[in-house]
Amino acid sequence: MKNFDVVVLGSGPGGYVAAIRASQLGKKVAIVEMDKLGGVCLNRGCIPTKAVLKSAHSVHEIADMKSLGINVELKGLDGAVAVKRASGIADQMSKGIAFLMKKNKIEVITGFGKIKTKNSLEVKTATAVETINFTNLIVATGAHYRSFPGLEHDGKRLIGAWEAVKMETLPKSIGIIGAGAIGVEFAYFWNAFGVDVHIFELQKHLLPIEDDDSSVEVERAYKKYGIKLSLGIEGVRAVNNGKDVSIFEKVNGKEVEHKFEMGLIAVGMTGNIDNIGLEAVGIKTDRGFISVNDMYQTNVPNIYAIGDVSGPPLLAHAASHEGVTAAEHLAGAHPHAIDKMNIAGCTYCQPQVASVGYTERELKAKGIEYNVGKLPFTANGKAVASNENTGFVKTLMGKHGEMLGAHIVGTNATELIHEYVLFKTMEGIDEEIFATIHPHPTLGEWLGEAVLASKKRALNF
């Protein structure tokens, strides 16, 4: 029987980071993983999808090269090569995590872990069942996609994101149900590689949790790409007919049928809480996720839960930071509670979308006063020179100069958002941005200019 100070159940971006931080703090640590190190994010989510999106973006770059004086010819597209490359990158990154485990003296136990008591875990390995004891447990088991009546995954023609990212033979047509980040990103990849794509969404816009201006900008781009959009529909359901898929959208009380070779269902996630022994120690859950406090403790004080299994936001970078918070807290440190309003959201289609804080819609609903600073990249010299002038920077500033929200659409939006995240985390005010000299010519200088614009002080627009 093995004994550890900390056992981490799950090795995704929350789990493996929590294990490393606990080890750095002098704890004897083990990590239990039934699949590959890195979890869904690395093996079936964040990393492989970004790899295929790079392939998609390159298709669009080739189409734009003639205007740059470069005459090239696109001779063909091979989706299988793009998907195989993505899989290879995921394998490479998983090996990197294995190295980190050895470097930090973390024991990796391959098997399925289940809580037996508040200080022990049963692990079923390929050859045996063993019990390991712990002082503290961090549950980091992640989440899986949900099914709803009429929207059931079958893994054949009605697939989820995890099947989609491994699909080497691309269909001629596909209907996508759900216009969140998953649906929008896959639509971009498949469209670039010649698939006829149609998105169905009950809300009025693509990326419905983003600011309306951001959503509209992406919708405009997708229409140019030839992606069909059914937004604000009353209902939707999907049926696998055997040889094809029917997706029915309900508009004005009537159902309209659309046929596709395949369908992607991307309409929500729920925590991996089943069969891991939560009931054995009375750990509380709420609406499919483990309930935690601001230090990510469950109601059983020596057991923590981080990442997707502990609820929204279901983001890899949030999970990693939650892992650090939990590890430091159980080690007796005093970490700051995470302010979820300072966690950026990123969507990696083109144009990219990144945001932090409130949307304008949310501020209006709460009755909070704000000023808008919005600048299009069409007026940014670097963007125009680089032929990357789609999108904008938009800031929502409070009456005391504080940043309430920020929204960026365009090339490298997901890289540019970092300045605003740091600014909000440090509780900066607009005068500090005004005093910061942004390099010229850059896309990033628009970050400072947009804050100036909120005070009607823009100098270049």
N, C-alpha and C positions, 0 to 999 in steps of 0.2 A: 504494500500500500504506500503510495507516494503522498508527500505532504508539501504544500506550497503556501506562500503568503497570499498570492493572488493567482487565480485561475481566470482566464478570459475565454468565454465560449463564443467562438466566431472570429474569423481573421480578416474581416473586411477593413476598410479604411478607418473605422472606429476601433475595432478590436486590436489590430496589430499595433496601432499607435498607442492605445491604452497600455498594451503589454510592454512596449518599449519605455514609455514614461514611468511605469511602475518599476521596471528594472533599473532605470536611471536613479530612482529614489531608494535603491538598496533592497528591493523586495525580490524574493525568490518567485519566479513567474513561470507559469505554463500557459500555453494557448491550445485550445481544443478546436479542431477543424475537421469536418467530415468530407470536405472537397478540396479544391486548390486554395492555397494561401492567396489572400487578396480579395476573397469574397466576390459577390456579384459585380461590384463596381469595376474591379480590375479585369475579371474574366469574362463577364457578359454584359457589362454596362458602360461606365464612363470611358474607359480606355479604348476598347475595340470600336465603340461608336465614333469616337473622335478620329480614329484611324480611317474609317470609311468616309467620314465627312471631309477629311483632307482630300481623298480621291475625288469626291464630288466637287469640291471647290476648285480643284485643278482643272476639271472639265470646263467650268465657267471662265477660268483664267485664260485657257487656250482660246476660247471664243472671243475674248477681248484683246488678244495680242496684236491683231492686225492694226488696231487703232494706235498701238505703240510702235508701229513700224516693224513688227516682227511677223513675217509670213510663215505660218506653220499649218500643218494639216492634221486633223484628228482622224486617224485611220480606223479606229475602232475602240470599243469599250468592253472590258471583261470584268464583270462584277465578281466572278469567282476569285480572280487574282486579288481584288481589293479586300474581299472578305477573308481570304487566306492570310493576307498580310496582317490584317487586324488581329486574327487569332494568334499569329506568331508573335506579335508585339505583346499581347496579353501573357503568353507563356514566358516571354523574356522578363516582363515585369514581376511575374509571380516568383521567378527564381531570384530576383533581386530582394524580394521580401524574405525569402528563405535565408538569404545571406544576412539580412538585418536581424533575424531571429538568432542566428549563431553569434553574430557580433555582440548582441546584447545578452547572451547567455540565457535565452528563453527556450524552454523545452517545448517542442511541438509534438502534440499527440494527435495522430490522425484517427478520427472516429466520431461517432455520434454521441454527444453529451446530454445527459438528463439529470436534473437536480434530484437528489435523494433526500438529503436533509439540508439544514441551513449551513452546514459546513462540509458537505460531501457531494460529489458528482460521480455518476456512473457513466463510464465511457465504453461503448461497444466498438471495438476495433475489428479489423479484418479477421483476427485470429482468436480474440478473447473478449471477455467483459471484465473491466477492472474498475476499481473505485479509487478516486483521488480525493484527498482532503484539502481544504482551503480555509484560510482565515477570511478572505474576501473573494467574492465572485463578481465578475463583470459580464453581464449578458449582452452580447453584440451579435445576435443571430440574424439581423436584417429583416427584410420584408419580401413579399411576393405579390404579383399582381392579382387583382380581384376579378371575380366573375359576377355578373348580374343576370337576372332572368332575361333571356334573349341576347345576351352578350357573353356566351361561354366559350372559353378557349378549348380547342380540341387538339392543338399541336400539329395539325395537318394543313387544313386550309384556313382555319381561324386561329391565328397565332398571336403570341405575345412578344414583347421586346426581346426576350432571351432566345427565342427561336429565330427571330428576325435577324439578329446580328450574326448568326451562323449560317444564314441561308445563302448558299453559293450560287444556286441557279435562280436567277431573278424572274419573277412572273412578268407577263406582259402588262397586267393591270392589277391594281390593288386598291381596296377601299380601307381608309384609316379611320377608326372611330376613336375620337379623343384628340383634342388639339393642344394638349400640354406639350412640354419639352420633348417627350419621347415621340409623340406622333408627328410633331413638326420637324424634328431632326431626321427621322426616317423618311419623311416625305421629301425632304431636300436631297438626300442621297439617292433614293430610288428614281426620282424625277431626272436627276443629272445623268443617270445611267439608262435612260430611255424607257422607264416604266410609266405607264399611264396612271396617275395618282389622283385620288379624290378623297378629301378630308371631310368628315362629318363631326359637328360639334353642337351641343345643346346651347352653349352660351353664344353671345353675339359676336365674339371675336376669337381669333387664334390666340393662344397663350393668354387665356382669360384672367389669370392672376396678375398679369403685368399691367402697366399703365396703358390706357386706351390708345394713346398716341403711338406707343411701341407696337402694339398689336396691329394697328392700321398700317404702319410702315412695312411690317412683315407681310401682311395680306397683299399689299400693293406689289411687293417683289414676287410673291408666289403666283399671283395672277400673270405676271410677265413671264414667269417660267412655264406657265401652262398647267399649273396645278389647280384642279377644280376644288371649290370650297362650298360646302353647305353649312352655313353658320346660323345659329339662332333657331334651329329646328325644334319641333315640339317633342320628338321622340325618335329613337333609332333602334333597330334590332338587326341581327345577322343570322343567316342560315347557311350551313354547309350543304350544298346540293349534291356533293359527290364529285362532279366534274368541274364545278365552279361554286362561287359564293354569291348569295343575294344579300344586299344590304337595303333595308327598307327605311326611308326617312319619312317622318310624318310632318306635313306642312298643311296648315289651315284645315286640320282635322282629317286629311286624306294621306294615305300611305303611297309613296312613290318607290318603285323597285329599281335598283341599280345592280348590274351583274359585273363581277370581277373574277379574275383567276384566284385571288386570295384576299384575305382580310386581316388587318392588324387591329387588335383590340387593346387600347391604351387608355383605360378609364379609371385608374386608381390602384392603390397599394394597401396592403394590410400587413401587420407585423407577423413574423415567424414565431408565434407563441404556443403553437400546438405541440404536444408530446415532448416538451422539454422540462417537465416537472414543476411548473409554476404552482400547481395545485398542492403539491406535496408540502410546501412551506407557506402557502397562503399568500402568494404574491398577487397583488391587485392589478387588474387590467381595465382598460376603458376603451371601448369602441375599436377593439382589435389591436391595441398597443399596450405595452406595460406602463403603468403609472409611476412617475418619478417626481422627486422634488428638484429644486434648482441646482443641486449638486449631483443629480442623477442617481440618487439612492431610491430604491423601492421602499415599500413599507416594512421590509425586512432589512434592517439597517446595514448589515454587512454584505448585502447583495445590491449591486448597481445594474442599471440598464442604459445603454447608450446607442446612438445611431437610429436607424430606421425603426427598430423594434420598440423604441421609446416614443415614437410619434413624430409629427412634422416639426420642422421642415425636413423632408427626406432628401438630404443632400450629403454627399461624401465629405465635403469640407466641414460641415456642421458635425458630422459623426466623429471626425478626427479630433476636433476641439473638445467635444463632449468627453471623448476618451481621456484626454489630458486632464480635464476637470475632475473626472471620477478618480483617476489614478492619484492625483495630488490630494484630493479630499480624503481618500482612504488611508493615505500615508501621513495624515495629520497636518498637512499644509492648509492654507486658507485661500484657495483660488477664488477669483471673481466669478459670480454667476454670469452665465452667457445672456447677453441681450439679443434676442432673436431679431430685433429690428436692425441689427448691425450685421446680419448674415446676408451676403449677396446671393442673388439668384442669377444663373447663367444659362443661356440656350445657345447652342453652337451651330446653328444653321447660318446661312448667309442671306441677309445681314445678321450678324450676331446680335443677341439681346442680353443686356446685363442691367441689374437694378439692385438698389438697396433702400430700405426704409419704406415709407408710405407711397402709394399711388395718389394721383390727384383725386381719383374717385373716392378713395378712403378718407382723405382729408376733408372733402366736402361733406361726406356722411357724418364725420365726427364734429363738424363745425369748427375746424381749426383754421386760423388765418395763415395764409402763405402767399409768397410771391414766386412767380415762375420766371426762370431764365432758360430760354431754349434757343439753340443755335444749330442750324443745319450744316452738315459736312460739305455741302455744295459751296459754302463760303470759306472753307478752310483750305489754305494754299497747299499743304502737304497732301490732303485728301484728293484734291483735284489733280495735282501733279502725279499722284500715284494711281489715278484712275479708280479710286476707292471712296467715292463721294456720296454713297447712299447713307442715309440715316441722319442722326442728330445726337446732341447732348442736351438733356433737360434736367434742371435742378428745381427743387421745391424747397424754398427757404422760409424759415419762421420769422416772426416779427423781431426777434432778438438776434437775428443773424445766424441761427442754428440751422443745420441741414435736416430737413424732415424726410426728404426722399431724393433719389437721383436715378435717372434712367438714360441708358446709352444704347443706341442702335447703330450698328455699322461694323466695319472691319475692325477687329481687335477690341471690340467692346468688352469682352470678357477679361481682357488684360487691363484695359483702362479703368475699370471700376475700382481697382485696388486703392487708388488715391482717395476716393470718396469713402470707402469702407474705413480706412485708417482715420480720415478726417472725422467721421461720425463717432468712431470708437474713442477718439481722443477728445470728443465733445468740443470740437473747434467751432469758431464763428467765422463769418464771411471775411472779416478784416484780415484774418490769418491767410486765407486764400489770396486776397488782394496783395498781400505782402510777399507772396511766393512767386518767384520768377520762373515761369515755365519755358523750356527751350523752344526755339522757333527755327525752322518750321517743323511742327509735329502735330499729330492728331491730339496728343495730350494737352496742348495749349488751350484746346477748346474746353477743357475741364475748368480752368480758371476763368476763361471768358464767359462761360455759361453762368457762373456765380456772379460775375460782374453784371451780366444781363438781368439778373433777378433784381438788381438795384438800379436798373436803367443806366448802367455805366459801361456797357459794352463798347469796346474801342475798334473792333474789326467787323462789326455787323450792324 
